[in-house]
């Protein structure tokens, strides 16, 4: 009789325990162990927030202490899909408004993501939210972030991962892992310093980055070499945010002797651990009608401060010491996705990614380029060593008229390791996947 008398209370507590169990079961810990990735998604992934003022969108991760703000930025893209740069001269920088559109880009670093957290009090002034799930396509491990619309609220303070500056005719991009720069109007970088494994900064390691074109015409003319000085560029726009710096760069090449004029527009993007330059090559004619051979040289011309580091690529996995002496055993005929250089100065990884254009992946060979000398006439006078490592790509002359996208990817992991090499390759080939769902309008626990 006493049991039945207390039945309603038993039902209540049983229900409460069940609800608690469901709540706990729905809250998961981060299992995603990738740390090098940036995560990029567009407004259409978070439809509940379309139309929100971009300045009111703030990103949070969740852990034992609740929600914490993390670095995040929104980059506007117009109806044509072009980035909107704040100081554009050729276009109206206000042409896309200030509210989130379906094609606007949002970006964060995967290392900042956290656990899944339900039934927590929202940040102050938040009126809408999306839970964003990050999934590793390789092993299905997961992490979460939370995007809130907080109209009129003061943005939370977070770390600024990357900065851009121009001084004394040179531009610099600096993060906690690398600093890279060049003279304005020049295509090649002439400054690079890295975080050392034991801490502290290396000296400048670069003479310059190398980009040369060698060709032989079908009419039997002597070989044509187009020097780097013929390649020029102009930076016409910059977005400097807390997660990345994006530039609009117009590059151009003009060779009067054969009437060749070539221009490209690229959007180099710099993150805390590396930078990516997507390139769209527009070939105005079928190249084999003019060229019987066409070779691009892409690489790093290091100075003497890189002596003692080790070069590796898939064709030369045992490594080649950069000591100023050319190694006759270098394998140069295999195709390589990447190369690495690692030493007490720090480490770097360079990839030429043809996956956006299958015909490039099929036609092009990214051969090994290693040339070493301790006294080179084409190095700047204040640096005598010439330690050139990179790619010599062959097969371009077989490409028909068309448009070919590809990416140049540079990464500087700290500390450098084989695992980091694979993680960067996964970043490029198997990026983290993004899915989202709106959170309830009035979440449990909100006052």
Order of alpha helices (4+ residues) and beta strands (2+ residues): alpha-alpha-beta-beta-beta-beta-beta-beta-beta-beta-beta-beta-beta-beta-beta-beta-beta-beta-beta-beta-beta-beta-beta-beta-beta-alpha-beta-beta-beta-alpha-beta
